[in-house]
Amino acid sequence: MHSASEQTDGTGGTDGGRPGEPAAPEEHAYPDHWEADVVLRDGGTARIRPITADDADRLVSFYEQVSDESKYYRFFAPYPRLSAKDVHRFTHHDFVDRVGLAATVGGEFIATVRYDRIDDRGRPATTPADEAEVAFLVQDAHQGRGVASALLEHIAAVARERGIRRFAAEVLPANTKMIKVFTDAGYTQKRSFEDGSVRLHLDLEPTDRSLAVQRAREQRAEARSVQRLLAPGAVAVVGAGRTPGGVGRTVLKNLLGAGFTGRVYAVNPALDAGTTELDGVPAFPSVSAIGAPVDLAIVAVPAERVPEVVADCGEHGVRGLVVLSAGYAESGPEGRERQRALVRQARSYGMRIIGPNAFGIINTAPDVRLDASLAPEMPAAGRIGLFTQSGAIGIALLAGLHRRGAGLSSFISAGNRADLSGNDLLQHWYDDPATDVVLLYLESIGNPRKFTRLARRTAAVKPVVVVKGARHSGSAPPGHRVPVTRVPHATVSALLRQAGVIRVDTVTELVDAGVLLAGQPLPAGPRVAILGNSESLGLLTYDACLTEGLRPQRPLDLTTAATPADFRDALAAALADDSCDAVVVTAIPWVGVQGTTEVLAASLREAVAGGGEAGAAKPVVVVHVEMGGLAEALSAATSTRPPGSRTRRPATAPAPRIPAGPGTPAPAASVPESSAPESSAPEPPSPEPSAPDAPEGNAPERNIPAYPAAERAVRALAEAVRYGQWRRQAAEPGRVPEYDSIDEAGAAALIDRVLGERGAGQESRGVTLTTDEAGELLGRYGIALRPALPAPGPDEAALAAARLGYPVALKTTAPHLRHRPDLGGVRLDLATEEQLRTAYAELTEVLGKPEELQPVVQAMAPRGVDTVIRAAIDPAVGAVLSFGLSGAASELLGDTAHRLVPATDRDAAELVRSIRTAPLLFGWRGSAPVDTPALEELLLRVSRLVDDHPEIVSVVLEPAVVAPSGVSVLGAAVRLAPPAPTTDLGPRRLPSY
């Protein structure tokens, strides 16, 4: 067996052929859903696809490039070449019992994996045998890139789909690194030594560890792919015009003006004869003519010429592209197809793309200083990572942050984000030591499940602030491929907040929150001290705090006669006061006094610097009126803001290194390929980067953010308070309880039976369970549905009541009357048959005939509060658990709380308490408090039901009556459908085109 990270990557077994082997089964249709683009450990990409009969020549060519040692480990004997029989066997599969996958770059094989189904004696078999022998082979030139790990994930997913539950593999004892590839995959395994080889058995059922391994590898690979783009050793600008101006020439000018530390080349196929330089850098007619390595190409040519540029870059080994060219999916159907072709072409060469229609990228790291963008000036270096999907918004954000004295670590404006997206940047910034705060402007989220997962992980170590554009347009911006969601925008926002994302509504709020979080520590709580020289401004700030849910102290009025020294002393006292967690300073101009703005800024900085540990733990913000110079003076305290930041190149920046010609060696800034072993268990999280609540030791002064309005300052501070509270809670997450009364296997059998009997042709609409089926399914998870008996006539109603026992309820189940007691379709507390018959007559007389009303009789439940519990699968955000009180008022007000599934015990408690009508559950106006622990358990059981069975696309319990003791579920609706492919489970893959 061979591993992509080792010298060896193959196993013996079925591939060598066995005497008496049965004829190959009938082939099935080509499974195109197994095709996938993956990011490898070094940040490059490869395509994984099934091997077909058309691949014979590719297989032979691939095998010829494998070393003799690798072949020996593969076949346990010298095997210099493949016979015609071997080639036929290895390229003809039925895609069920015999499957082969290949990893390709540039259309050529770089690795293969295959499995053959076997019986319990190791002989070739067909279904229902559930074990298979697996074998790998990786080309020596691509070992160390993580290819085998990716192939193992994909072949395991294929095997599970085909009913295979275990893999068997034989490995020579000397091949210890290949053994490690299997053992570190995280699957449950057994190992034995037989006939001179190690025999491994892997249980393919995913485990928590296998998922952790997969996601750790995903994070490292995707972060690396971003790092390769942000820290290139050599950049070529393709489309740099012969005369100044234009997109390409502008980017070239910005690269040089920023002081890029790597090599720069200009590329233009229309160069005049004898032209060898543009703007002082070497110029060439093509990338291939450069004759030296190029890591990043900036593409600024018309869209119709981009394919030839991509091919040129791919053949030259360029690692990534920033495509500034427009004319893609944003321009209509033809452009959308052009965009798909662009992504497919770039990935075939192992390259990643930013764009098309991108604005560019910036990296302010002093050892890189990359400005490959159209920004009018290079931003200052700082601790903020910024991602946008819009060039116009990118310009606005860069300008806004610059005015506030906030610097950036990196900036990416991805345009149509056909490939690289916000998810990739979250992977990079998660453990980027240069980034403390992440700001995202998103117009669409291509993989919301993954985004939520990555945002939650990143938010646990640094703030993630998001503003979402195109919220109410009902469609994604042109060129963006996103799943359609049925969840309201408010629900999506609530789910993002649950993941720790600081969700703001405007670009201004994004900047306001960013400058505070980048320059100030997180508040320990909601208590706010207010001080200043204007009583009115202090009161406005006080009111704003109350509006945002903070706990302000009475404002301290220093009066208009206050001097900067008075501000300093008052601020120092507030920072030393244990009764507050944050301080808001309000300031208005002094009448007739000049030059006090700078003095006030210095005094505030002095108070913060002299506050010791207490001062370092509290954020300070300033609200000013008509004191524009104050924000500039305060921002001067930012240790990351270089002098003269309005110039493109820092005064100390060296000139960019320009090679004399082809063949110049790569600079030290170029990041080499990783040669570490591929397989490893999930690494522990990187040391927490310097966060807002842990300032850098080399930053003696903090940037004190200033705001021109109290509401803006307080809103940003409130977001920091809520985020700080979420971080503290996230440090001790809740748990998903286990219940002994759950029969998961029984529920699965029932679901399979129903879908098998009634699910044919129902993929789009699903199957709605009958009342009895819903009751049985819920009962498997310890959820008792109170029985309701049909009452098509008064006599049947009387018989049903006698069977259930009085008192009873009589209610209609017609769709237009269901759950609408306000329309008179329910009669409660019927204690005798006479009352029941009278109620039945009144009901049918007022509302309609029995066949229209579909009345039922149900035993009375204990009095309590009517609630509704819902769980549904949304194609964009996944499984969502919702809770609210039953009734029209709650629906009209949208008073419903949401959590992602699986819900923890903490989630359940928060669901119950986060709705506005929650006081009704806790003894409002003298009423008896209800049994909230029983309600929380019911929520957790519903969450577990939906999480265990993806075929359940909708569950509604209404009403669920919560009494002082216990919960009674009076109505339930359950809908099933064959599970759709998930976007954040299974093997790693890039979004498909």
Secondary structure, DSSP 8 states (H G I E B T S, - for coil): -B-TTSS-B---SGGG--TT-----------GGG-EEEE-TTS-EEEEEE--GGGHHHHHHHHHTS-HHHHHHHHSS---S--HHHHHHHH---SSSEEEEEEEETTEEEEEEEEEEE-TTS-B--TT--EEEEEEEE-GGGTTSSHHHHHHHHHHHHHHHTT--EEEEEE-TT-HHHHHHHHTT--EEEEEEETTEEEEEEE-S--HHHHHHHHHHHHHHHHHHHHHHHS-SEEEEET--SSS-SHHHHHHHHHHHHT-SSEEEEE-TT--TT--EETTEEEESSSTTS-S---EEEE-S-GGGHHHHHHHHHHHT--EEEE----SGGG-HHHHHHHHHHHHHHHHTT-EEE-SS--EEEE--TTT-EEEE--SS---EEEEEEEES-HHHHHHHHHHHHHTT--EEEEEE-TT-SSS-HHHHHHHHHT-TT-SEEEEEES--S-HHHHHHHHHHHHTTS-EEEEESSSSSSS--TT-------S-HHHHHHHHHHTT-EEESSHHHHHHHHHHHHHS---SSSEEEEEES-HHHHHHHHHHHHHTT-EE---EE--TT--HHHHHHHHHHHHH-TT-SEEEEEE---TT--SHHHHHHHHHHHHHHTTHHHHHTS-EEEEESS-HHHHHHHHTT-TT--TTTTSSS-TT-------SSTT----TTS-----S-S-------------TTS--TT--S----EESSHHHHHHHHHHHHHHHHHHHHHTS-------TT--HHHHHHHHHHHHHHH-TT-TTT-EE--HHHHHHHHHTTT--B--EEE-SSHHHHHHHHHHH-SSEEEEE--TTTTT-GGGT-EEEEE-SHHHHHHHHHHHHHHH--HHHH-EEEEE---S-EEEEEEEEEETTTEEEEEEEESSHHHHHHT--EEEESS--HHHHHHHHHHSTTGGGGTTGGG-----HHHHHHHHHHHHHHHHH-TTEEEEEEEEEEE-SS-EEE--EEEEE------SSSSS------
